Amino acid sequence: MRNLKEKGFGLIGLLIAIAIIALIVFGGKSFFGRDKNQIEAGNDAVKQAEDAAKSEREHEIEIQNELNSSTDVNYQGVYDKLK
């Protein structure tokens, strides 16, 4: 039986406490690191979507300008560009 005058942790208790603290610290770092990567991926996806929308608007304007500039409409050419 332990003597009541002994205070503090034993070696096993100290190792368990260090292991728990290490899990909390390194587990938290990997969790927040994963969120950062997801945020960066989301930002990249938004930028790609904005670029695609801009390209589509430019393409529509180009087709509209061709339709407005010509009195003789080449329907096959317009159809090919819309594909």
Secondary structure, DSSP 8 states (H G I E B T S, - for coil): ---TT--S--HHHHHHHHHHHHHHHHHHHHHHHHHHHHHHHHHHHHHHHHHHHHHHHHHHHHHHHHHHH-SS--HHHHHHHH-
